[in-house]
Amino acid sequence: MVKIKLDSKSEQSILNMLLDNEAINSSQLSKINSTSSEVGKTKIETAIELNLTSEEKISRLLANSYSLETVDLNQKKIDEKLKKILDLRFIEENHLVPFEIAGNILKIAIPDGSKLSLMKNLKTMTKMEPELYAAPISDIYNFTERFKKLENKKISPTNVKVEKIKKNDDELIEVGSEVIVFGNKLITEAINLGASDIHIECFRDSAQVRFRVDGILRIMNDYSKFLFENYNAVVTRIKIISKLDIAERRIPQDGASTFKSDTKEVDLRVSILPTKNNERIVMRILNKEAGEKKLSELGFESKDLEKLTKAITSPQGMVLVTGPTGSGKTTTLYSVLKHINKPGMNILTAEDPVEYELEGVGQVQVKEAIGYTFEEALRSFLRQDPEVILVGEIRDKATVDIALKASLTGHLVFSTLHTNDAPSSITRLQNMGTPNYLISAALSLIMAQRLARRNCSECREKDENVTPKLLNSIGFLPEQSARATIYKGKGCDQCSNTGYKGRMGVYEILEIDKELKQGILSDLSQAELNGIAKKNGFKRMQEMGHDLLLSGDMSFSEFERVLQS
């Protein structure tokens, strides 16, 4: 049997099926569990090695249990069209393979019954009708390996196509197809890994690619050798797709491009910076799906979601979202706009830059270089009869004054600020010279947020280094810290040995109620305003972090990195 790590859900599904069909009994199951941990193999591998079952038997039982046909994947050739239907990463993570297209039907082989729950997702992702077949685990693994080889097929140097772009009247720049393939592979892998940024940089004796995944930069060593040998050609290629001046190497350039992978389309925002050792490139990946998240999917507690929904459906007022760069403020605001967007509503946004396109929303790109600032955009918006205005960022007193006054004259205004927490946003507005009466009258809600990496559920284990004393130091009560069990990710294939998989939002929502409005008018200090907020049920981000530590979703080191300011 090929060594393959099925996820725990799949393993359990197969073991339950074997039990239900009396193919094994409970004492044999106990033997499988104990032997598996002793020999360091999966439970299914162990069961097969103990001659308690076989791959063919599992496949037959699966077919009988769920009325599926079986398929011999070894006899199936891989159709080129299959590469465009399902993302390779999805195939590997879920241990299933599409093997044939028949009209609008996509035939998919599965190793266990837990995959039946993916039917709806598969239909949405592929826009086809999925038809499931039973197949042995090894056959699915081997088919996936064949699929990967087809995906990574290299172009031979003897078959080089050249893309020629005019540099000036008498010179042509040549970009070999190996460079084009390199660039496409680089961006595709970044998309598949869920990276938000790609960093390409050259040093005196080396070059490297780094992906920012879950907020952390990760070196991708596989690209270093080719990149160092072909650095100028790679830079030229990126300039070409971003419609930048390939002859200009002395000053920074900003561009944009759209990249289509087999399964999705993303926008790229490209920044090129000349350095001592050649030009440095950073590409921001603007995944259009990120703007599709619903408010209910962002992880708010029910009371906080209720407060937020009340504020964003009010006819007027100002809602601020605060947090550092990369904390998900834009995603939250886009989810808010999607929630309130209706045909009878005129919504205008001023952004720098426009990151995701929203249907039915008037989105304006601010251009500081030509004097079209947030302030100017806001002035022109007020002549466009809007109900809702989004200002990408409040940077100065003039912008905040217009925004606050707009929120007092029948407009609902959203914007962002760079502050550490929700209460300090009030102090920031005061420091900008905004009168207290204006802040008190206009402000309706402030939300602060962070993005934290989630512990990998597959390799999560107890963190023995976290003591009650450490927990006390971050605000736990002694009786809580004595009972608490804190987890961390050990690192496995499912999380690329990082211990983390995916990110989650950590929030605090401050509703500007009557008492707080009165406190702002009375020019109370931030500490006094904090006291009023706490008395009225305000919950700090650190408290939400405590809950995530206790639930096992957050590690202690991630709490310290994200929430210990």
Secondary structure, DSSP 8 states (H G I E B T S, - for coil): -------HHHHHHHHHHHHHTTSS-HHHHHHHHHHHHHHT--HHHHHHHTTS--HHHHHHHHHHHTT-EE--GGG----TTHHHHS-HHHHHHHT-EEEEEETTEEEEEESSGGGGGGHHHHHHHHSSEEEEEE--HHHHHHHHHHHHHHHT----GGG--EEEEEEETTEEEEEEHHHHHHHHHHHHHHHHTTEEEEEEEE-SS-EEEEEEETTEEEE-GGGHHHHHHTHHHHHHHHHHHTT--TT--SS-EEEEEEEE-SS-EEEEEEEEEEETTEEEEEEEEEEGGGGG--GGGS---HHHHHHHHHHHTSSSEEEEEE--TTSSHHHHHHHHHHHH--TT--EEEEESS--S--TT-EEEE-BGGGTB-HHHHHHHHTTS--SEEEES---SHHHHHHHHHHHHTT-EEEEEE--SSSHHHHHHHHHTT--HHHHHHHEEEEEEEEEEEEE-SSSEEE-TT--HHHHHHTT--HHHHHH---EEE---GGGTTSSEEEEEEEEEEEE--HHHHHHHHTT--HHHHHHHHHHTT---HHHHHHHHHHHTSS-HHHHHHHH--
